[in-house]
Each structure stands twice: as C-alpha cells, then as structure tokens.
Amino acid sequence: MSNNDNDNQNSLLYLLAGFGLGAIVGAAAGLLFAPKAGDEVRDDLTDKFRELKGKTSEWVHEQKNKGQRAVTAATDELGA
C-alpha cells in the first residue's frame, strides 16, 4: 500500500471517529436535558455506554481480523 492510501484510510478513520464522538455527545446531551428523574437518566446513560462499549469491542475485533487476513494474503502473495 502506498503512503497516500494510508493517509486516506487514516483520514476516513478520523472522520468516522468524529461522527461517532459527535453522536455520543449528542445522545448524552439529549438524555441529560430530557425531563426524567436523575436515577432514570443515569440508568439510561449506563445502558447506552455499555451498548457502545460492546459495539466498539466488536468493531475493534473485526478490524484486527481484517488486518490479520490482509497480512496473511500479502504473505501468501509474496510466497507464491
């Protein structure tokens, strides 16, 4: 992969991370300003953060697998 491709991938990753962070902040702000009792809001936030943690862990696992498959494919290609 060329350096330009890496820059494009990094830019896309940062863009997606920015959108994700914005969504989290927006959701948290919406929950904080919702007309609910404090206990309900804290419970909702706890649930959302647990859900986000699970989704993030899944995404990281998928990315690691993709990277490992790419390394394997490149190694196989070089060995052929």
Kinemage of the C-alpha trace (Angstrom):
@kinemage 1
@onewidth
@group {chain A} dominant
@subgroup {mainchain}
@vectorlist {calphas} color= white
{ca met a 1} P 0.000 0.000 0.000
{ca ser a 2} L 1.303 3.442 -0.772
{ca asn a 3} L 1.650 6.264 1.718
{ca asn a 4} L -1.246 8.122 0.064
{ca asp a 5} L -3.554 5.140 0.640
{ca asn a 6} L -2.580 5.079 4.315
{ca asp a 7} L -3.297 8.810 4.601
{ca asn a 8} L -6.731 8.311 3.016
{ca gln a 9} L -7.517 5.431 5.393
{ca asn a 10} L -6.402 7.464 8.396
{ca ser a 11} L -8.497 10.428 7.277
{ca leu a 12} L -11.557 8.220 6.886
{ca leu a 13} L -10.954 6.659 10.288
{ca tyr a 14} L -10.687 10.084 11.933
{ca leu a 15} L -13.839 11.250 10.144
{ca leu a 16} L -15.801 8.222 11.331
{ca ala a 17} L -14.426 8.614 14.857
{ca gly a 18} L -15.513 12.259 14.819
{ca phe a 19} L -19.025 11.344 13.737
{ca gly a 20} L -19.169 8.650 16.410
{ca leu a 21} L -17.976 11.015 19.109
{ca gly a 22} L -20.498 13.628 17.983
{ca ala a 23} L -23.274 11.058 18.158
{ca ile a 24} L -22.234 10.072 21.679
{ca val a 25} L -22.082 13.672 22.870
{ca gly a 26} L -25.430 14.447 21.237
{ca ala a 27} L -27.086 11.408 22.776
{ca ala a 28} L -25.677 12.217 26.204
{ca ala a 29} L -26.846 15.837 25.938
{ca gly a 30} L -30.298 14.675 24.877
{ca leu a 31} L -30.531 12.358 27.844
{ca leu a 32} L -29.262 14.972 30.259
{ca phe a 33} L -31.824 17.544 29.144
{ca ala a 34} L -34.708 15.097 28.946
{ca pro a 35} L -37.465 15.564 31.502
{ca lys a 36} L -36.618 12.444 33.542
{ca ala a 37} L -35.587 11.767 37.096
{ca gly a 38} L -31.853 11.642 37.788
{ca asp a 39} L -31.866 7.918 38.529
{ca glu a 40} L -33.560 7.167 35.217
{ca val a 41} L -31.082 9.312 33.298
{ca arg a 42} L -28.101 7.649 34.990
{ca asp a 43} L -29.527 4.210 34.250
{ca asp a 44} L -30.112 5.192 30.616
{ca leu a 45} L -26.574 6.551 30.303
{ca thr a 46} L -25.126 3.402 31.860
{ca asp a 47} L -27.061 1.226 29.420
{ca lys a 48} L -26.021 3.327 26.415
{ca phe a 49} L -22.352 3.311 27.401
{ca arg a 50} L -22.412 -0.464 27.895
{ca glu a 51} L -24.021 -0.852 24.476
{ca leu a 52} L -21.430 1.450 22.928
{ca lys a 53} L -18.599 -0.438 24.630
{ca gly a 54} L -19.897 -3.710 23.181
{ca lys a 55} L -20.220 -2.274 19.688
{ca thr a 56} L -16.764 -0.716 19.904
{ca ser a 57} L -15.244 -4.006 21.046
{ca glu a 58} L -16.914 -5.802 18.136
{ca trp a 59} L -15.634 -3.206 15.662
{ca val a 60} L -12.075 -3.414 17.010
{ca his a 61} L -12.196 -7.207 16.809
{ca glu a 62} L -13.420 -7.045 13.195
{ca gln a 63} L -10.663 -4.593 12.260
{ca lys a 64} L -8.000 -6.824 13.821
{ca asn a 65} L -9.342 -9.785 11.870
{ca lys a 66} L -9.296 -7.771 8.626
{ca gly a 67} L -5.717 -6.742 9.307
{ca gln a 68} L -4.668 -10.313 10.007
{ca arg a 69} L -6.352 -11.514 6.820
{ca ala a 70} L -4.584 -8.776 4.838
{ca val a 71} L -1.207 -9.779 6.304
{ca thr a 72} L -1.897 -13.434 5.534
{ca ala a 73} L -2.943 -12.608 1.975
{ca ala a 74} L 0.145 -10.441 1.444
{ca thr a 75} L 2.402 -13.137 2.879
{ca asp a 76} L 0.799 -15.760 0.646
{ca glu a 77} L 1.191 -13.470 -2.368
{ca leu a 78} L 4.866 -12.855 -1.641
{ca gly a 79} L 5.479 -16.566 -1.074
{ca ala a 80} L 3.825 -17.561 -4.365
